[in-house]
Amino acid sequence: MYGWIWRSLPGGVPGKLLGCLLLLTAAVALLFLVVFPAVEPLLPLGDVTVDGRPPAASPPP
């Protein structure tokens, strides 16, 4: 797959490197801006307990 991408990008080596960098940046942006926020509500990360007890409440200010 990576060979196909490399051969499909236009230009010489500098153009191909820039194209790869742009593709990588777009993929990371898509993950952080679309995929991770969409999946986050489905993850049980907010329900962490210690020894079966709910998390301690923060003291009042």
PDB file with SEQRES, HELIX, SHEET and CRYST1 records, atoms N, CA, C and O in Angstrom:
SEQRES   1 A   61  MET TYR GLY TRP ILE TRP ARG SER LEU PRO GLY GLY VAL          
SEQRES   2 A   61  PRO GLY LYS LEU LEU GLY CYS LEU LEU LEU LEU THR ALA          
SEQRES   3 A   61  ALA VAL ALA LEU LEU PHE LEU VAL VAL PHE PRO ALA VAL          
SEQRES   4 A   61  GLU PRO LEU LEU PRO LEU GLY ASP VAL THR VAL ASP GLY          
SEQRES   5 A   61  ARG PRO PRO ALA ALA SER PRO PRO PRO                          
HELIX    1 AA1 TYR A    2  SER A    8  1                                   7    
HELIX    2 AA2 VAL A   13  LEU A   30  1                                  18    
HELIX    3 AA3 LEU A   31  VAL A   35  3                                   5    
HELIX    4 AA4 PHE A   36  VAL A   39  1                                   4    
HELIX    5 AA5 GLU A   40  LEU A   42  5                                   3    
CRYST1    1.000    1.000    1.000  90.00  90.00  90.00 P 1           1          
ATOM      1  N   MET A   1       0.821  -1.180   0.000  1.00  0.00           N  
ATOM      2  CA  MET A   1       0.000   0.000   0.000  1.00  0.00           C  
ATOM      3  C   MET A   1       0.874   1.256   0.000  1.00  0.00           C  
ATOM      4  O   MET A   1       0.592   2.207  -0.729  1.00  0.00           O  
ATOM      5  N   TYR A   2       1.938   1.261   0.819  1.00  0.00           N  
ATOM      6  CA  TYR A   2       2.787   2.438   0.870  1.00  0.00           C  
ATOM      7  C   TYR A   2       3.508   2.655  -0.460  1.00  0.00           C  
ATOM      8  O   TYR A   2       3.719   3.792  -0.881  1.00  0.00           O  
ATOM      9  N   GLY A   3       3.883   1.564  -1.113  1.00  0.00           N  
ATOM     10  CA  GLY A   3       4.505   1.682  -2.428  1.00  0.00           C  
ATOM     11  C   GLY A   3       3.547   2.277  -3.438  1.00  0.00           C  
ATOM     12  O   GLY A   3       3.953   3.082  -4.276  1.00  0.00           O  
ATOM     13  N   TRP A   4       2.273   1.892  -3.373  1.00  0.00           N  
ATOM     14  CA  TRP A   4       1.270   2.438  -4.289  1.00  0.00           C  
ATOM     15  C   TRP A   4       1.104   3.930  -4.054  1.00  0.00           C  
ATOM     16  O   TRP A   4       1.010   4.704  -5.007  1.00  0.00           O  
ATOM     17  N   ILE A   5       1.067   4.345  -2.774  1.00  0.00           N  
ATOM     18  CA  ILE A   5       0.947   5.778  -2.477  1.00  0.00           C  
ATOM     19  C   ILE A   5       2.161   6.518  -3.007  1.00  0.00           C  
ATOM     20  O   ILE A   5       2.016   7.571  -3.628  1.00  0.00           O  
ATOM     21  N   TRP A   6       3.348   5.993  -2.777  1.00  0.00           N  
ATOM     22  CA  TRP A   6       4.577   6.654  -3.222  1.00  0.00           C  
ATOM     23  C   TRP A   6       4.599   6.802  -4.739  1.00  0.00           C  
ATOM     24  O   TRP A   6       4.974   7.851  -5.262  1.00  0.00           O  
ATOM     25  N   ARG A   7       4.191   5.736  -5.447  1.00  0.00           N  
ATOM     26  CA  ARG A   7       4.180   5.809  -6.911  1.00  0.00           C  
ATOM     27  C   ARG A   7       3.083   6.725  -7.430  1.00  0.00           C  
ATOM     28  O   ARG A   7       3.224   7.295  -8.511  1.00  0.00           O  
ATOM     29  N   SER A   8       1.992   6.880  -6.682  1.00  0.00           N  
ATOM     30  CA  SER A   8       0.862   7.697  -7.143  1.00  0.00           C  
ATOM     31  C   SER A   8       1.070   9.188  -6.926  1.00  0.00           C  
ATOM     32  O   SER A   8       0.448  10.003  -7.606  1.00  0.00           O  
ATOM     33  N   LEU A   9       1.935   9.554  -5.988  1.00  0.00           N  
ATOM     34  CA  LEU A   9       2.159  10.969  -5.728  1.00  0.00           C  
ATOM     35  C   LEU A   9       2.956  11.594  -6.863  1.00  0.00           C  
ATOM     36  O   LEU A   9       3.884  10.982  -7.392  1.00  0.00           O  
ATOM     37  N   PRO A  10       2.586  12.824  -7.235  1.00  0.00           N  
ATOM     38  CA  PRO A  10       3.295  13.486  -8.342  1.00  0.00           C  
ATOM     39  C   PRO A  10       4.620  14.082  -7.882  1.00  0.00           C  
ATOM     40  O   PRO A  10       4.855  14.245  -6.685  1.00  0.00           O  
ATOM     41  N   GLY A  11       5.474  14.404  -8.834  1.00  0.00           N  
ATOM     42  CA  GLY A  11       6.724  15.091  -8.555  1.00  0.00           C  
ATOM     43  C   GLY A  11       7.859  14.145  -8.254  1.00  0.00           C  
ATOM     44  O   GLY A  11       7.696  12.926  -8.221  1.00  0.00           O  
ATOM     45  N   GLY A  12       9.022  14.745  -8.035  1.00  0.00           N  
ATOM     46  CA  GLY A  12      10.200  13.966  -7.677  1.00  0.00           C  
ATOM     47  C   GLY A  12      10.166  13.633  -6.196  1.00  0.00           C  
ATOM     48  O   GLY A  12       9.114  13.664  -5.558  1.00  0.00           O  
ATOM     49  N   VAL A  13      11.324  13.317  -5.669  1.00  0.00           N  
ATOM     50  CA  VAL A  13      11.410  12.928  -4.265  1.00  0.00           C  
ATOM     51  C   VAL A  13      10.944  14.053  -3.337  1.00  0.00           C  
ATOM     52  O   VAL A  13      10.211  13.773  -2.388  1.00  0.00           O  
ATOM     53  N   PRO A  14      11.337  15.318  -3.566  1.00  0.00           N  
ATOM     54  CA  PRO A  14      10.847  16.380  -2.674  1.00  0.00           C  
ATOM     55  C   PRO A  14       9.319  16.512  -2.703  1.00  0.00           C  
ATOM     56  O   PRO A  14       8.691  16.700  -1.661  1.00  0.00           O  
ATOM     57  N   GLY A  15       8.734  16.415  -3.878  1.00  0.00           N  
ATOM     58  CA  GLY A  15       7.284  16.497  -3.992  1.00  0.00           C  
ATOM     59  C   GLY A  15       6.587  15.318  -3.333  1.00  0.00           C  
ATOM     60  O   GLY A  15       5.535  15.477  -2.714  1.00  0.00           O  
ATOM     61  N   LYS A  16       7.171  14.140  -3.468  1.00  0.00           N  
ATOM     62  CA  LYS A  16       6.591  12.951  -2.842  1.00  0.00           C  
ATOM     63  C   LYS A  16       6.686  13.033  -1.321  1.00  0.00           C  
ATOM     64  O   LYS A  16       5.752  12.636  -0.624  1.00  0.00           O  
ATOM     65  N   LEU A  17       7.805  13.544  -0.797  1.00  0.00           N  
ATOM     66  CA  LEU A  17       7.939  13.709   0.646  1.00  0.00           C  
ATOM     67  C   LEU A  17       6.925  14.710   1.179  1.00  0.00           C  
ATOM     68  O   LEU A  17       6.318  14.484   2.226  1.00  0.00           O  
ATOM     69  N   LEU A  18       6.741  15.813   0.465  1.00  0.00           N  
ATOM     70  CA  LEU A  18       5.742  16.807   0.864  1.00  0.00           C  
ATOM     71  C   LEU A  18       4.345  16.208   0.801  1.00  0.00           C  
ATOM     72  O   LEU A  18       3.530  16.445   1.693  1.00  0.00           O  
ATOM     73  N   GLY A  19       4.061  15.444  -0.229  1.00  0.00           N  
ATOM     74  CA  GLY A  19       2.760  14.789  -0.347  1.00  0.00           C  
ATOM     75  C   GLY A  19       2.516  13.797   0.784  1.00  0.00           C  
ATOM     76  O   GLY A  19       1.412  13.725   1.323  1.00  0.00           O  
ATOM     77  N   CYS A  20       3.543  13.031   1.143  1.00  0.00           N  
ATOM     78  CA  CYS A  20       3.419  12.085   2.264  1.00  0.00           C  
ATOM     79  C   CYS A  20       3.179  12.836   3.568  1.00  0.00           C  
ATOM     80  O   CYS A  20       2.368  12.407   4.390  1.00  0.00           O  
ATOM     81  N   LEU A  21       3.872  13.942   3.763  1.00  0.00           N  
ATOM     82  CA  LEU A  21       3.693  14.741   4.970  1.00  0.00           C  
ATOM     83  C   LEU A  21       2.271  15.307   5.039  1.00  0.00           C  
ATOM     84  O   LEU A  21       1.658  15.323   6.106  1.00  0.00           O  
ATOM     85  N   LEU A  22       1.757  15.765   3.911  1.00  0.00           N  
ATOM     86  CA  LEU A  22       0.388  16.285   3.878  1.00  0.00           C  
ATOM     87  C   LEU A  22      -0.638  15.183   4.140  1.00  0.00           C  
ATOM     88  O   LEU A  22      -1.614  15.405   4.857  1.00  0.00           O  
ATOM     89  N   LEU A  23      -0.426  14.006   3.569  1.00  0.00           N  
ATOM     90  CA  LEU A  23      -1.335  12.886   3.825  1.00  0.00           C  
ATOM     91  C   LEU A  23      -1.310  12.471   5.292  1.00  0.00           C  
ATOM     92  O   LEU A  23      -2.358  12.204   5.879  1.00  0.00           O  
ATOM     93  N   LEU A  24      -0.129  12.415   5.882  1.00  0.00           N  
ATOM     94  CA  LEU A  24      -0.001  12.053   7.289  1.00  0.00           C  
ATOM     95  C   LEU A  24      -0.680  13.093   8.181  1.00  0.00           C  
ATOM     96  O   LEU A  24      -1.374  12.734   9.132  1.00  0.00           O  
ATOM     97  N   THR A  25      -0.485  14.371   7.879  1.00  0.00           N  
ATOM     98  CA  THR A  25      -1.117  15.448   8.647  1.00  0.00           C  
ATOM     99  C   THR A  25      -2.630  15.377   8.527  1.00  0.00           C  
ATOM    100  O   THR A  25      -3.338  15.568   9.516  1.00  0.00           O  
ATOM    101  N   ALA A  26      -3.133  15.107   7.337  1.00  0.00           N  
ATOM    102  CA  ALA A  26      -4.580  14.990   7.140  1.00  0.00           C  
ATOM    103  C   ALA A  26      -5.150  13.801   7.909  1.00  0.00           C  
ATOM    104  O   ALA A  26      -6.237  13.899   8.479  1.00  0.00           O  
ATOM    105  N   ALA A  27      -4.435  12.686   7.930  1.00  0.00           N  
ATOM    106  CA  ALA A  27      -4.908  11.506   8.651  1.00  0.00           C  
ATOM    107  C   ALA A  27      -4.952  11.764  10.153  1.00  0.00           C  
ATOM    108  O   ALA A  27      -5.919  11.381  10.812  1.00  0.00           O  
ATOM    109  N   VAL A  28      -3.930  12.401  10.703  1.00  0.00           N  
ATOM    110  CA  VAL A  28      -3.895  12.712  12.130  1.00  0.00           C  
ATOM    111  C   VAL A  28      -4.996  13.703  12.477  1.00  0.00           C  
ATOM    112  O   VAL A  28      -5.667  13.546  13.497  1.00  0.00           O  
ATOM    113  N   ALA A  29      -5.192  14.725  11.641  1.00  0.00           N  
ATOM    114  CA  ALA A  29      -6.249  15.706  11.886  1.00  0.00           C  
ATOM    115  C   ALA A  29      -7.620  15.041  11.850  1.00  0.00           C  
ATOM    116  O   ALA A  29      -8.472  15.343  12.685  1.00  0.00           O  
ATOM    117  N   LEU A  30      -7.842  14.149  10.907  1.00  0.00           N  
ATOM    118  CA  LEU A  30      -9.113  13.432  10.830  1.00  0.00           C  
ATOM    119  C   LEU A  30      -9.360  12.618  12.094  1.00  0.00           C  
ATOM    120  O   LEU A  30     -10.475  12.597  12.616  1.00  0.00           O  
ATOM    121  N   LEU A  31      -8.327  11.953  12.582  1.00  0.00           N  
ATOM    122  CA  LEU A  31      -8.482  11.164  13.808  1.00  0.00           C  
ATOM    123  C   LEU A  31      -8.813  12.049  15.003  1.00  0.00           C  
ATOM    124  O   LEU A  31      -9.754  11.757  15.741  1.00  0.00           O  
ATOM    125  N   PHE A  32      -8.056  13.128  15.208  1.00  0.00           N  
ATOM    126  CA  PHE A  32      -8.248  13.958  16.395  1.00  0.00           C  
ATOM    127  C   PHE A  32      -9.496  14.825  16.331  1.00  0.00           C  
ATOM    128  O   PHE A  32     -10.093  15.112  17.369  1.00  0.00           O  
ATOM    129  N   LEU A  33      -9.902  15.246  15.150  1.00  0.00           N  
ATOM    130  CA  LEU A  33     -11.044  16.160  15.034  1.00  0.00           C  
ATOM    131  C   LEU A  33     -12.372  15.460  14.791  1.00  0.00           C  
ATOM    132  O   LEU A  33     -13.424  16.028  15.083  1.00  0.00           O  
ATOM    133  N   VAL A  34     -12.350  14.226  14.257  1.00  0.00           N  
ATOM    134  CA  VAL A  34     -13.603  13.544  13.916  1.00  0.00           C  
ATOM    135  C   VAL A  34     -13.748  12.218  14.653  1.00  0.00           C  
ATOM    136  O   VAL A  34     -14.726  12.012  15.373  1.00  0.00           O  
ATOM    137  N   VAL A  35     -12.796  11.331  14.480  1.00  0.00           N  
ATOM    138  CA  VAL A  35     -12.941   9.962  14.979  1.00  0.00           C  
ATOM    139  C   VAL A  35     -12.892   9.904  16.504  1.00  0.00           C  
ATOM    140  O   VAL A  35     -13.799   9.349  17.124  1.00  0.00           O  
ATOM    141  N   PHE A  36     -11.846  10.469  17.121  1.00  0.00           N  
ATOM    142  CA  PHE A  36     -11.722  10.377  18.570  1.00  0.00           C  
ATOM    143  C   PHE A  36     -12.879  11.054  19.302  1.00  0.00           C  
ATOM    144  O   PHE A  36     -13.390  10.472  20.259  1.00  0.00           O  
ATOM    145  N   PRO A  37     -13.323  12.259  18.905  1.00  0.00           N  
ATOM    146  CA  PRO A  37     -14.485  12.845  19.586  1.00  0.00           C  
ATOM    147  C   PRO A  37     -15.762  12.021  19.407  1.00  0.00           C  
ATOM    148  O   PRO A  37     -16.607  11.997  20.302  1.00  0.00           O  
ATOM    149  N   ALA A  38     -15.912  11.359  18.284  1.00  0.00           N  
ATOM    150  CA  ALA A  38     -17.113  10.554  18.058  1.00  0.00           C  
ATOM    151  C   ALA A  38     -17.105   9.287  18.911  1.00  0.00           C  
ATOM    152  O   ALA A  38     -18.165   8.820  19.327  1.00  0.00           O  
ATOM    153  N   VAL A  39     -15.932   8.727  19.175  1.00  0.00           N  
ATOM    154  CA  VAL A  39     -15.821   7.474  19.911  1.00  0.00           C  
ATOM    155  C   VAL A  39     -15.734   7.714  21.425  1.00  0.00           C  
ATOM    156  O   VAL A  39     -16.072   6.824  22.204  1.00  0.00           O  
ATOM    157  N   GLU A  40     -15.295   8.883  21.845  1.00  0.00           N  
ATOM    158  CA  GLU A  40     -15.054   9.165  23.256  1.00  0.00           C  
ATOM    159  C   GLU A  40     -16.260   8.911  24.154  1.00  0.00           C  
ATOM    160  O   GLU A  40     -16.072   8.370  25.243  1.00  0.00           O  
ATOM    161  N   PRO A  41     -17.499   9.269  23.766  1.00  0.00           N  
ATOM    162  CA  PRO A  41     -18.633   8.983  24.654  1.00  0.00           C  
ATOM    163  C   PRO A  41     -18.881   7.480  24.859  1.00  0.00           C  
ATOM    164  O   PRO A  41     -19.531   7.093  25.830  1.00  0.00           O  
ATOM    165  N   LEU A  42     -18.389   6.659  23.987  1.00  0.00           N  
ATOM    166  CA  LEU A  42     -18.592   5.224  24.092  1.00  0.00           C  
ATOM    167  C   LEU A  42     -17.583   4.545  25.017  1.00  0.00           C  
ATOM    168  O   LEU A  42     -17.751   3.375  25.362  1.00  0.00           O  
ATOM    169  N   LEU A  43     -16.551   5.258  25.414  1.00  0.00           N  
ATOM    170  CA  LEU A  43     -15.508   4.682  26.255  1.00  0.00           C  
ATOM    171  C   LEU A  43     -15.831   4.911  27.729  1.00  0.00           C  
ATOM    172  O   LEU A  43     -16.312   5.982  28.098  1.00  0.00           O  
ATOM    173  N   PRO A  44     -15.570   3.908  28.578  1.00  0.00           N  
ATOM    174  CA  PRO A  44     -15.893   4.037  30.003  1.00  0.00           C  
ATOM    175  C   PRO A  44     -14.789   4.704  30.814  1.00  0.00           C  
ATOM    176  O   PRO A  44     -14.525   4.278  31.939  1.00  0.00           O  
ATOM    177  N   LEU A  45     -14.143   5.724  30.288  1.00  0.00           N  
ATOM    178  CA  LEU A  45     -13.005   6.323  30.978  1.00  0.00           C  
ATOM    179  C   LEU A  45     -13.417   7.216  32.139  1.00  0.00           C  
ATOM    180  O   LEU A  45     -12.591   7.464  33.017  1.00  0.00           O  
ATOM    181  N   GLY A  46     -14.641   7.710  32.192  1.00  0.00           N  
ATOM    182  CA  GLY A  46     -15.074   8.582  33.267  1.00  0.00           C  
ATOM    183  C   GLY A  46     -15.556   7.829  34.482  1.00  0.00           C  
ATOM    184  O   GLY A  46     -15.817   8.450  35.513  1.00  0.00           O  
ATOM    185  N   ASP A  47     -15.686   6.526  34.407  1.00  0.00           N  
ATOM    186  CA  ASP A  47     -16.232   5.721  35.496  1.00  0.00           C  
ATOM    187  C   ASP A  47     -15.148   4.948  36.232  1.00  0.00           C  
ATOM    188  O   ASP A  47     -15.363   3.794  36.602  1.00  0.00           O  
ATOM    189  N   VAL A  48     -13.996   5.555  36.449  1.00  0.00           N  
ATOM    190  CA  VAL A  48     -12.885   4.881  37.093  1.00  0.00           C  
ATOM    191  C   VAL A  48     -13.121   4.855  38.598  1.00  0.00           C  
ATOM    192  O   VAL A  48     -13.428   5.883  39.202  1.00  0.00           O  
ATOM    193  N   THR A  49     -12.977   3.690  39.195  1.00  0.00           N  
ATOM    194  CA  THR A  49     -13.113   3.559  40.649  1.00  0.00           C  
ATOM    195  C   THR A  49     -11.867   2.908  41.216  1.00  0.00           C  
ATOM    196  O   THR A  49     -11.121   2.236  40.504  1.00  0.00           O  
ATOM    197  N   VAL A  50     -11.650   3.119  42.519  1.00  0.00           N  
ATOM    198  CA  VAL A  50     -10.519   2.508  43.215  1.00  0.00           C  
ATOM    199  C   VAL A  50     -11.091   1.626  44.315  1.00  0.00           C  
ATOM    200  O   VAL A  50     -11.827   2.109  45.175  1.00  0.00           O  
ATOM    201  N   ASP A  51     -10.767   0.362  44.297  1.00  0.00           N  
ATOM    202  CA  ASP A  51     -11.238  -0.595  45.301  1.00  0.00           C  
ATOM    203  C   ASP A  51     -12.756  -0.636  45.374  1.00  0.00           C  
ATOM    204  O   ASP A  51     -13.311  -0.847  46.453  1.00  0.00           O  
ATOM    205  N   GLY A  52     -13.428  -0.444  44.275  1.00  0.00           N  
ATOM    206  CA  GLY A  52     -14.880  -0.515  44.247  1.00  0.00           C  
ATOM    207  C   GLY A  52     -15.577   0.722  44.786  1.00  0.00           C  
ATOM    208  O   GLY A  52     -16.806   0.782  44.793  1.00  0.00           O  
ATOM    209  N   ARG A  53     -14.801   1.727  45.245  1.00  0.00           N  
ATOM    210  CA  ARG A  53     -15.393   2.954  45.765  1.00  0.00           C  
ATOM    211  C   ARG A  53     -15.422   4.010  44.665  1.00  0.00           C  
ATOM    212  O   ARG A  53     -14.548   4.014  43.799  1.00  0.00           O  
ATOM    213  N   PRO A  54     -16.402   4.898  44.683  1.00  0.00           N  
ATOM    214  CA  PRO A  54     -16.402   5.974  43.691  1.00  0.00           C  
ATOM    215  C   PRO A  54     -15.236   6.916  43.945  1.00  0.00           C  
ATOM    216  O   PRO A  54     -14.704   6.956  45.054  1.00  0.00           O  
ATOM    217  N   PRO A  55     -14.838   7.665  42.946  1.00  0.00           N  
ATOM    218  CA  PRO A  55     -13.721   8.604  43.124  1.00  0.00           C  
ATOM    219  C   PRO A  55     -14.050   9.615  44.218  1.00  0.00           C  
ATOM    220  O   PRO A  55     -15.203  10.009  44.394  1.00  0.00           O  
ATOM    221  N   ALA A  56     -13.016  10.025  44.948  1.00  0.00           N  
ATOM    222  CA  ALA A  56     -13.206  10.987  46.033  1.00  0.00           C  
ATOM    223  C   ALA A  56     -13.619  12.340  45.455  1.00  0.00           C  
ATOM    224  O   ALA A  56     -13.113  12.778  44.422  1.00  0.00           O  
ATOM    225  N   ALA A  57     -14.544  12.980  46.146  1.00  0.00           N  
ATOM    226  CA  ALA A  57     -14.986  14.313  45.717  1.00  0.00           C  
ATOM    227  C   ALA A  57     -13.888  15.308  46.048  1.00  0.00           C  
ATOM    228  O   ALA A  57     -13.177  15.160  47.041  1.00  0.00           O  
ATOM    229  N   SER A  58     -13.759  16.318  45.207  1.00  0.00           N  
ATOM    230  CA  SER A  58     -12.755  17.339  45.465  1.00  0.00           C  
ATOM    231  C   SER A  58     -13.247  18.218  46.623  1.00  0.00           C  
ATOM    232  O   SER A  58     -14.450  18.446  46.749  1.00  0.00           O  
ATOM    233  N   PRO A  59     -12.343  18.708  47.459  1.00  0.00           N  
ATOM    234  CA  PRO A  59     -12.761  19.531  48.591  1.00  0.00           C  
ATOM    235  C   PRO A  59     -13.326  20.870  48.124  1.00  0.00           C  
ATOM    236  O   PRO A  59     -12.932  21.385  47.077  1.00  0.00           O  
ATOM    237  N   PRO A  60     -14.242  21.425  48.896  1.00  0.00           N  
ATOM    238  CA  PRO A  60     -14.813  22.713  48.483  1.00  0.00           C  
ATOM    239  C   PRO A  60     -13.753  23.803  48.521  1.00  0.00           C  
ATOM    240  O   PRO A  60     -12.816  23.731  49.316  1.00  0.00           O  
ATOM    241  N   PRO A  61     -13.894  24.802  47.677  1.00  0.00           N  
ATOM    242  CA  PRO A  61     -12.871  25.871  47.618  1.00  0.00           C  
ATOM    243  C   PRO A  61     -12.884  26.755  48.843  1.00  0.00           C  
ATOM    244  O   PRO A  61     -12.089  27.690  48.939  1.00  0.00           O  
TER     245      PRO A  61                                                      
END                                                                             
